[in-house]
């Protein structure tokens, strides 16, 4: 990384998977607002459905997701009952108007579910949205729980895209994060998927984990390339032990320096690109010709709570504890606490805990920021129209932008702001420069790189 860019590595910025970000959520927004937003969805308006499964068989020390260790199959089935009830509540509000464009099972560990429970969930979704025959269904899987029979069942149920949590393949790193899965286990999972006819496999890799070195992480990336996935997600581990107590199980002295974090990310990106993968946004990689690569080429790339996606739906409905929905400017999050979530479901209520109502200005700015992060460029005139702000606010934005121009992180090409190809890891820093909520702040929400 260029020396002039290194000072930006200490900035913390939102992930911008929604706008306004979760930093703006309040408890003043609840289920009534969500119900009104659902009723406003238009006839045949595309909707993406996210299903959160918060259970895992074992605690990974690095985890930042809403999860709990669960070994009772009965409690898992009971949670599926709650999901089915929540889907029915949503269905009664939608009254059959929307059109489902995508389903994503996330977690936690979605493949902790039995095939019968996945079938029950998809049957409930069909009852609300109609046939799923042409709807892409994606699922995150833990290779420690997968086997050929499970994968065959999931494919027969309609799951066509799978994301495997690899994280790191070095034994010392795996021991430090309490996630033991030898390369042979991941390899077997990929082979089972291919044999089942799956043609869209994504591998998730984390940099910034304890004990990672350039040498060990290169071995992980090289092994990932050998597995020939269709997509790779390269995420930075966010070490926040003050907020996530279980991360204290990772001693601070094991953690790589921030400067090494970026070296790991930059080197991994170069190795993936050298292997023929195209960089999508700032943390995804895909083989040419894949749906997400084609969307990027056509400036149709989208960004939602699952990251960069080819799914074009502007509406996301999340079901399950902690799931987030975004509907026509309303962003809401369900209760994270399972008893509170279940209590609201039992009372026939949408289980919303908090959220934010985006103004028309917020929505315009959010769409501009999304296009900036997806396309790595944005029109200044369009941005100024979006903020419709005072001269002082515009001056403040320009004051923050000029150092980025001077450091060659961005360039001005006519009316456009263009992010330098090598500066993609700092794309969220650029976005924060144009974020009115971030103006006047020096630190934000999560590590920039």
C-alpha positions as CSV (number, residue, x, y, z in Angstrom):
1,X,0.0,0.0,0.0
2,X,1.2,3.5,-0.8
3,X,2.7,5.3,2.2
4,X,0.2,8.2,1.9
5,X,-2.7,5.8,2.2
6,X,-1.7,4.1,5.4
7,X,-3.0,6.9,7.7
8,X,-6.5,6.0,6.5
9,X,-6.2,2.5,7.9
10,X,-6.9,3.7,11.4
11,X,-10.3,5.1,10.5
12,X,-13.4,3.2,11.4
13,X,-16.3,3.4,8.9
14,X,-19.7,1.8,8.5
15,X,-20.1,-1.1,6.1
16,X,-22.8,0.7,4.2
17,X,-24.9,-2.4,3.7
18,X,-27.8,0.0,4.5
19,X,-28.2,3.7,4.7
20,X,-28.6,5.2,7.2
21,X,-26.4,2.6,8.9
22,X,-27.3,0.7,12.1
23,X,-25.6,3.6,14.1
24,X,-28.8,5.6,13.4
25,X,-31.3,2.9,14.6
26,X,-33.5,3.8,17.6
27,X,-36.1,2.0,19.7
28,X,-38.7,4.5,18.5
29,X,-39.3,2.5,15.3
30,X,-41.2,-0.8,15.7
31,X,-43.6,-3.3,14.3
32,X,-46.3,-0.9,13.4
33,X,-44.0,1.1,11.1
34,X,-42.8,-2.2,9.6
35,X,-46.4,-3.3,8.9
36,X,-47.2,0.0,7.2
37,X,-44.1,-0.4,5.0
38,X,-45.1,-3.9,4.0
39,X,-48.6,-2.8,3.1
40,X,-47.1,-0.2,0.8
41,X,-45.2,-2.8,-1.3
42,X,-46.6,-2.6,-4.9
43,X,-48.1,-5.3,-7.0
44,X,-45.4,-7.7,-8.2
45,X,-42.7,-5.6,-6.7
46,X,-39.4,-7.6,-6.3
47,X,-38.6,-8.7,-2.8
48,X,-35.5,-10.5,-1.5
49,X,-36.0,-12.7,1.6
50,X,-33.4,-13.3,4.3
51,X,-33.8,-16.1,6.8
52,X,-31.6,-15.9,9.9
53,X,-30.7,-19.2,11.7
54,X,-28.9,-18.1,14.9
55,X,-27.7,-21.5,16.0
56,X,-24.2,-23.2,15.9
57,X,-23.0,-26.4,17.3
58,X,-19.8,-24.7,18.6
59,X,-18.6,-21.2,19.4
60,X,-16.0,-19.7,17.0
61,X,-14.1,-17.2,19.0
62,X,-13.9,-14.6,16.2
63,X,-17.7,-14.6,15.5
64,X,-19.5,-11.3,15.2
65,X,-22.9,-12.7,14.2
66,X,-26.0,-13.0,16.3
67,X,-25.7,-16.7,17.3
68,X,-25.9,-19.1,20.2
69,X,-24.5,-22.6,20.7
70,X,-27.4,-25.1,20.5
71,X,-27.3,-28.8,20.8
72,X,-31.1,-29.5,21.2
73,X,-32.7,-30.4,17.9
74,X,-36.1,-29.8,19.5
75,X,-35.3,-26.2,20.3
76,X,-34.1,-25.7,16.7
77,X,-37.4,-27.2,15.5
78,X,-39.3,-24.8,17.8
79,X,-37.4,-21.9,16.3
80,X,-38.4,-23.0,12.8
81,X,-42.0,-23.0,14.1
82,X,-41.5,-19.4,15.1
83,X,-40.1,-18.6,11.7
84,X,-43.1,-20.1,10.0
85,X,-45.4,-18.1,12.1
86,X,-43.4,-14.9,11.3
87,X,-43.6,-15.6,7.6
88,X,-47.4,-16.1,8.0
89,X,-47.7,-12.7,9.8
90,X,-45.8,-11.1,6.9
91,X,-47.9,-12.9,4.4
92,X,-51.1,-11.6,6.0
93,X,-49.7,-8.0,5.7
94,X,-48.5,-8.4,2.1
95,X,-51.7,-10.0,0.8
96,X,-49.9,-11.6,-2.1
97,X,-48.7,-8.4,-3.8
98,X,-45.0,-8.9,-4.0
99,X,-42.8,-11.1,-6.2
100,X,-39.9,-13.0,-4.6
101,X,-36.6,-12.6,-6.4
102,X,-34.1,-14.3,-4.0
103,X,-33.9,-16.3,-0.8
104,X,-30.8,-16.3,1.4
105,X,-30.3,-18.5,4.5
106,X,-27.7,-17.0,6.8
107,X,-26.6,-17.4,10.4
108,X,-25.2,-18.8,12.6
109,X,-25.2,-22.1,10.8
110,X,-28.1,-22.6,8.4
111,X,-27.2,-26.2,7.6
112,X,-27.8,-27.1,11.3
113,X,-31.4,-27.4,10.1
114,X,-32.7,-30.8,9.1
115,X,-33.9,-31.3,5.5
116,X,-37.4,-31.6,6.9
117,X,-37.2,-28.2,8.6
118,X,-35.8,-26.5,5.4
119,X,-38.8,-28.1,3.5
120,X,-41.2,-26.7,6.1
121,X,-39.7,-23.2,5.8
122,X,-39.8,-23.2,2.0
123,X,-43.4,-24.5,2.0
124,X,-44.3,-21.6,4.3
125,X,-42.6,-19.1,2.0
126,X,-44.4,-20.6,-1.0
127,X,-47.7,-20.1,0.8
128,X,-47.0,-16.4,0.9
129,X,-45.0,-15.7,-2.3
130,X,-46.1,-18.5,-4.7
131,X,-44.0,-21.0,-6.5
132,X,-40.3,-21.0,-5.9
133,X,-39.4,-22.9,-9.1
134,X,-37.4,-20.0,-10.6
135,X,-36.3,-18.2,-7.4
136,X,-32.6,-18.5,-6.6
137,X,-32.0,-19.9,-3.1
138,X,-28.7,-19.5,-1.4
139,X,-27.4,-21.0,1.9
140,X,-24.4,-20.5,4.1
141,X,-22.9,-23.8,5.2
142,X,-20.4,-25.0,7.8
143,X,-18.3,-27.8,6.3
144,X,-18.0,-29.4,9.7
145,X,-21.7,-30.2,9.6
146,X,-22.2,-31.0,5.9
147,X,-22.2,-34.4,4.2
148,X,-23.1,-35.7,0.7
149,X,-26.6,-36.8,1.8
150,X,-27.4,-33.4,3.3
151,X,-26.2,-31.5,0.3
152,X,-28.2,-33.8,-2.0
153,X,-31.3,-33.1,0.0
154,X,-30.8,-29.3,0.0
155,X,-30.2,-29.3,-3.8
156,X,-33.4,-31.3,-4.3
157,X,-35.2,-28.7,-2.2
158,X,-34.0,-26.0,-4.6
159,X,-30.9,-24.6,-2.9
160,X,-28.6,-23.8,-5.9
161,X,-25.9,-21.5,-4.4
162,X,-23.8,-22.4,-1.4
163,X,-21.4,-20.2,0.6
164,X,-18.8,-22.2,2.6
165,X,-17.2,-20.6,5.7
166,X,-13.5,-21.3,5.2
167,X,-12.0,-18.4,7.2
168,X,-8.4,-19.8,7.3
169,X,-6.9,-23.2,6.6
170,X,-3.8,-23.0,8.9
171,X,-4.0,-25.4,11.8
172,X,-2.5,-22.9,14.3
173,X,-5.0,-20.1,13.3
174,X,-7.9,-22.6,13.5
175,X,-7.0,-23.6,17.0
176,X,-6.8,-20.0,18.1
177,X,-10.3,-19.2,16.8
178,X,-11.8,-22.6,17.9
179,X,-12.8,-23.7,14.4
180,X,-11.0,-26.9,13.4
181,X,-11.7,-27.8,9.8
182,X,-8.7,-29.3,7.9
183,X,-8.3,-28.5,4.2
184,X,-9.5,-32.1,3.4
185,X,-12.8,-31.4,5.1
186,X,-13.4,-28.2,3.0
187,X,-12.3,-30.0,-0.1
188,X,-14.8,-32.8,0.6
189,X,-17.6,-30.3,1.0
190,X,-16.8,-28.7,-2.3
191,X,-16.6,-32.1,-4.0
192,X,-20.0,-33.1,-2.6
193,X,-21.5,-29.8,-3.9
194,X,-20.0,-30.3,-7.4
195,X,-21.2,-33.9,-7.5
196,X,-24.7,-32.7,-6.6
197,X,-24.6,-30.4,-9.6
198,X,-24.0,-27.1,-7.8
199,X,-22.5,-24.6,-10.2
200,X,-22.4,-21.6,-7.9
201,X,-20.0,-22.1,-4.9
202,X,-18.6,-19.2,-2.8
203,X,-15.8,-19.5,-0.2
204,X,-15.6,-17.0,2.6
205,X,-12.1,-16.1,3.9
206,X,-11.1,-13.9,6.8
207,X,-7.9,-11.8,7.1
208,X,-6.7,-10.3,10.4
209,X,-7.2,-13.5,12.4
210,X,-4.8,-14.4,15.2
211,X,-1.4,-16.0,14.2
212,X,-1.9,-15.1,10.5
213,X,1.3,-14.3,8.6
214,X,1.8,-13.5,5.0
215,X,3.2,-17.0,4.4
216,X,0.4,-18.9,6.1
217,X,-2.4,-16.8,4.5
218,X,-0.8,-17.3,1.1
219,X,-1.2,-21.0,1.6
220,X,-4.8,-20.5,2.5
221,X,-5.5,-18.4,-0.6
222,X,-3.6,-20.9,-2.8
223,X,-5.7,-23.7,-1.4
224,X,-8.8,-21.7,-2.0
225,X,-7.8,-21.2,-5.7
226,X,-7.2,-24.9,-6.1
227,X,-10.7,-25.6,-4.9
228,X,-11.9,-23.5,-7.9
229,X,-15.0,-21.8,-6.3
230,X,-17.1,-19.5,-8.5
231,X,-16.9,-16.7,-6.0
232,X,-14.6,-15.7,-3.1
233,X,-15.5,-13.2,-0.3
234,X,-12.5,-11.7,1.4
235,X,-13.6,-10.1,4.6
236,X,-11.6,-8.4,7.4
237,X,-12.0,-9.7,10.9
238,X,-13.3,-7.1,13.3
239,X,-11.8,-7.6,16.7
240,X,-14.1,-5.9,19.2
241,X,-13.7,-7.8,22.6
242,X,-15.3,-4.9,24.5
243,X,-18.5,-5.4,22.6
244,X,-18.2,-9.2,22.0
245,X,-17.0,-10.8,25.2
246,X,-16.2,-14.2,23.6
247,X,-13.6,-12.5,21.5
248,X,-11.6,-12.0,24.7
249,X,-10.8,-15.7,24.3
250,X,-8.3,-14.6,21.6
251,X,-5.3,-13.0,23.4
252,X,-4.3,-9.6,22.1
253,X,-0.8,-10.7,21.5
254,X,-2.0,-13.2,18.9
255,X,-3.5,-10.4,16.8
256,X,-1.7,-9.2,13.6
257,X,-0.8,-5.5,13.4
258,X,-3.1,-3.3,11.4
259,X,-0.4,-2.7,8.8
260,X,-0.1,-6.5,8.3
261,X,-3.9,-6.8,8.0
262,X,-3.7,-4.7,4.9
263,X,-0.8,-6.6,3.5
264,X,-2.7,-9.8,3.9
265,X,-5.8,-8.3,2.1
266,X,-3.8,-6.7,-0.7
267,X,-1.7,-9.8,-1.3
268,X,-4.7,-12.1,-1.3
269,X,-6.5,-9.9,-3.8
270,X,-3.6,-9.9,-6.1
271,X,-3.3,-13.7,-5.9
272,X,-7.0,-14.1,-6.7
273,X,-6.8,-11.8,-9.6
274,X,-3.8,-13.5,-10.9
275,X,-5.8,-16.8,-10.8
276,X,-8.4,-15.2,-13.1
277,X,-10.9,-13.9,-10.6
278,X,-12.5,-10.5,-11.2
279,X,-12.7,-8.0,-8.3
280,X,-16.3,-7.2,-7.5
281,X,-16.8,-4.1,-5.4
282,X,-14.1,-4.1,-2.7
283,X,-14.3,-7.5,-1.0
284,X,-15.8,-10.0,-3.5
285,X,-14.1,-11.9,-6.3
286,X,-15.8,-13.9,-9.1
287,X,-15.0,-15.9,-12.1
288,X,-15.8,-14.1,-15.4
289,X,-19.2,-15.0,-16.7
290,X,-20.8,-15.6,-13.3
291,X,-24.0,-13.8,-12.6
292,X,-22.4,-11.4,-10.2
293,X,-19.5,-10.6,-12.6
294,X,-22.0,-9.9,-15.4
295,X,-24.0,-7.6,-13.1
296,X,-20.8,-5.7,-12.2
297,X,-19.9,-5.3,-15.9
298,X,-23.4,-4.0,-16.6
299,X,-23.4,-1.6,-13.7
300,X,-26.3,-3.7,-12.2
301,X,-24.4,-4.7,-9.1
302,X,-26.4,-4.3,-5.9
303,X,-25.4,-4.1,-2.2
304,X,-27.6,-5.2,0.6
305,X,-27.2,-6.7,4.1
306,X,-25.5,-9.8,2.6
307,X,-22.9,-7.7,0.8
308,X,-22.5,-7.3,-3.0
309,X,-25.1,-9.3,-5.0
310,X,-26.5,-9.6,-8.5
311,X,-30.0,-9.7,-6.9
312,X,-31.8,-6.5,-8.1
313,X,-34.5,-6.3,-5.5
314,X,-34.7,-3.0,-3.7
315,X,-36.6,-4.5,-0.9
316,X,-35.2,-7.0,1.7
317,X,-37.5,-8.7,4.2
318,X,-35.6,-10.4,7.0
319,X,-37.2,-13.1,9.2
320,X,-35.7,-14.5,12.3
321,X,-34.0,-13.1,15.4
322,X,-31.9,-10.1,14.6
323,X,-32.8,-10.1,10.9
324,X,-32.9,-6.7,9.2
325,X,-35.5,-5.6,6.7
326,X,-35.4,-2.6,4.3
327,X,-38.6,-1.5,2.7
328,X,-39.2,1.8,1.0
329,X,-36.9,3.8,3.3
330,X,-37.8,2.0,6.5
331,X,-35.0,-0.1,8.0
332,X,-35.9,-2.3,10.9
333,X,-34.2,-5.0,12.9
334,X,-35.9,-7.9,14.7
335,X,-35.2,-8.6,18.4
336,X,-31.9,-10.3,18.9
337,X,-33.1,-11.9,22.2
338,X,-34.8,-15.2,21.4
339,X,-37.4,-15.1,24.2
340,X,-38.4,-11.5,23.2
341,X,-38.5,-12.5,19.6
342,X,-40.7,-15.5,20.3
343,X,-43.0,-13.5,22.6
344,X,-43.9,-11.0,19.9
345,X,-44.4,-13.8,17.4
346,X,-46.7,-15.6,19.8
347,X,-48.8,-12.4,20.1
348,X,-49.1,-12.2,16.3
349,X,-46.8,-9.2,16.1
350,X,-43.9,-8.4,13.8
351,X,-40.9,-8.9,16.1
352,X,-39.2,-5.6,15.5
353,X,-36.9,-4.1,18.1
354,X,-35.5,-1.0,16.5
355,X,-34.9,0.8,13.2
356,X,-34.8,4.1,11.4
357,X,-37.1,5.9,9.0
358,X,-35.0,7.2,6.1
359,X,-36.0,10.6,4.8
360,X,-36.3,11.2,1.0
361,X,-32.8,12.8,1.3
362,X,-31.4,9.8,3.1
363,X,-32.8,7.5,0.4
364,X,-31.2,9.6,-2.4
365,X,-27.9,9.7,-0.6
366,X,-28.0,6.0,0.2
367,X,-28.6,5.1,-3.5
368,X,-25.7,7.4,-4.5
369,X,-23.4,5.7,-2.0
370,X,-24.5,2.3,-3.1
371,X,-23.6,3.1,-6.7
372,X,-20.3,4.6,-5.6
373,X,-19.4,1.3,-3.8
374,X,-20.7,-0.9,-6.6
375,X,-19.3,1.0,-9.6
376,X,-16.3,2.7,-7.9
377,X,-17.4,6.0,-9.3
378,X,-20.2,8.6,-8.8
379,X,-21.4,11.9,-10.3
380,X,-20.7,14.9,-8.1
381,X,-23.7,16.8,-9.6
382,X,-25.9,13.8,-8.7
383,X,-24.5,13.8,-5.2
384,X,-25.1,17.5,-4.7
385,X,-28.6,17.1,-5.9
386,X,-29.1,14.2,-3.5
387,X,-27.9,16.1,-0.4
388,X,-29.6,19.4,-1.4
389,X,-27.6,20.9,1.4
390,X,-26.4,24.2,2.4
391,X,-23.3,25.8,1.0
392,X,-21.6,25.1,4.4
393,X,-22.4,21.4,4.1
394,X,-21.1,21.2,0.5
395,X,-17.9,22.9,1.6
396,X,-17.5,20.5,4.4
397,X,-17.7,17.6,2.0
398,X,-15.2,19.1,-0.4
399,X,-12.9,19.9,2.5
400,X,-12.9,16.2,3.4
401,X,-12.6,15.1,-0.3
402,X,-9.5,17.1,-1.2
403,X,-7.0,15.1,0.9
404,X,-8.3,11.9,-0.9
405,X,-7.7,13.6,-4.2
406,X,-4.2,14.8,-3.2
407,X,-3.3,11.2,-2.0
408,X,-4.6,9.8,-5.3
409,X,-7.3,7.7,-3.6
410,X,-9.8,9.3,-5.8
411,X,-9.6,11.2,-9.1
412,X,-11.9,13.8,-10.6
413,X,-12.8,12.8,-14.2
414,X,-15.2,15.5,-15.6
415,X,-18.2,15.4,-13.3
416,X,-17.3,12.0,-11.8
417,X,-15.4,11.0,-8.6
418,X,-13.5,7.8,-9.5
419,X,-11.9,5.5,-6.9
420,X,-8.4,4.5,-7.9
421,X,-8.4,0.7,-8.7
422,X,-5.6,0.0,-6.1
423,X,-7.6,2.0,-3.5
424,X,-10.7,-0.3,-3.5
425,X,-9.9,-1.4,0.1
426,X,-10.5,2.2,1.1
427,X,-13.8,2.5,-0.7
428,X,-15.8,2.7,2.5
429,X,-13.5,5.6,3.7
430,X,-14.4,7.4,0.5
431,X,-18.1,6.7,1.1
432,X,-17.9,8.1,4.6
433,X,-16.5,11.3,3.2
434,X,-19.9,11.8,1.5
435,X,-22.0,10.6,4.4
436,X,-23.7,13.6,6.1
437,X,-24.1,11.5,9.3
438,X,-20.3,11.1,9.4
439,X,-19.5,14.7,8.8
440,X,-17.6,16.2,11.7
441,X,-16.7,12.8,13.1
442,X,-13.2,11.4,13.0
443,X,-14.1,7.8,13.8
444,X,-17.0,5.6,12.7
445,X,-18.2,2.0,13.2
446,X,-15.9,-0.7,12.0
447,X,-12.3,-1.1,10.8
448,X,-11.7,0.4,7.4
449,X,-9.5,-2.4,6.2
